[in-house]
C-alpha cells in the first residue's frame, strides 16, 4: 500500500510548483500597466457598480495573495498590492473577487452549496485529524472510529470539489467583464486569463490531494475490515 507520506509528498510538491508558478505570473503581470490606469480598488468598485451591486464594500486587508470575498460581511477584501496596484494582475484578481460578489447577488447555486458547507466543514475540521488517528490505531478493535473520521474527511473533500466551479465561474465572469468594458485589450487580456488560470490550478491540486488522501483512509478501513 502506498504510504500516506508519499501521497502528501507528491501533492506538497505539486502545490509548491503551482504556487510558485502563480507567484511568478502575478509578479510578471504586475509590471504591465492596465489601460486607464485604474487601481484594483477602483476596478472592483466599478465592476460592482456596473453589476448593480451597491451593498458590497471594497476593503484593503493585510497579506500577500490574501484576496477573497466575504459573503457574510459582503466585503471584497483585497491585499495591498492588488488594492493599490494599477496593473494587469491587480485588475484580474480584483475582478475575480468581484465575480464572487456577483455570484452571491445572483444566487449562484455552487456558491450557495459552498456557503452551506462552511459551518459543517469548520466544525468537522476541529476533530477530524484526532478521530482519524484514533481510528488508525484502533483499526483492528474498533474500525467504526476510522469510519467516522472518513465521513468527516469526505466532507472536506466535497467542499474542495464544490469550490472548483465557484472559482472557475468567478474567473469567467471577471474575464468577460474585463473584456467587454475594455479594461483589457487584445494584448493584455490573455495575460489576465493566464494569471487566473494558474490561480485556479491551486484549487485543482488541493481538491485532488484531498481525494487521494480520502481514498488512502478508505483503503486502510477496508484492509482493517478484512483482517
C-alpha positions, 0 to 999 in steps of 0.5 A, a space after each residue: 500500500 502506498 504510504 500516506 507520506 508519499 501521497 502528501 509528498 507528491 501533492 506538497 510538491 505539486 502545490 509548491 510548483 503551482 504556487 510558485 508558478 502563480 507567484 511568478 505570473 502575478 509578479 510578471 503581470 504586475 509590471 504591465 500597466 492596465 489601460 486607464 490606469 485604474 487601481 484594483 480598488 477602483 476596478 472592483 468598485 466599478 465592476 460592482 457598480 456596473 453589476 448593480 451591486 451597491 451593498 458590497 464594500 471594497 476593503 484593503 486587508 493585510 497579506 500577500 495573495 490574501 484576496 477573497 470575498 466575504 459573503 457574510 460581511 459582503 466585503 471584497 477584501 483585497 491585499 495591498 498590492 492588488 488594492 493599490 496596484 494599477 496593473 494587469 494582475 491587480 485588475 484580474 484578481 480584483 475582478 475575480 473577487 468581484 465575480 464572487 460578489 456577483 455570484 452571491 447577488 445572483 444566487 449562484 447555486 455552487 456558491 450557495 452549496 459552498 456557503 452551506 458547507 462552511 459551518 459543517 466543514 469548520 466544525 468537522 475540521 476541529 476533530 477530524 485529524 484526532 478521530 482519524 488517528 484514533 481510528 488508525 490505531 484502533 483499526 483492528 478493535 474498533 474500525 467504526 472510529 476510522 469510519 467516522 473520521 472518513 465521513 468527516 474527511 469526505 466532507 472536506 473533500 466535497 467542499 474542495 470539489 464544490 469550490 472548483 466551479 465557484 472559482 472557475 465561474 468567478 474567473 469567467 465572469 471577471 474575464 468577460 467583464 474585463 473584456 467587454 468594458 475594455 479594461 483589457 485589450 487584445 494584448 493584455 487580456 490573455 495575460 489576465 486569463 493566464 494569471 487566473 488560470 494558474 490561480 485556479 490550478 491551486 484549487 485543482 491540486 488541493 481538491 485532488 490531494 484531498 481525494 487521494 488522501 480520502 481514498 488512502 483512509 478508505 483503503 486502510 478501513 477496508 484492509 482493517 475490515 478484512 483482517 
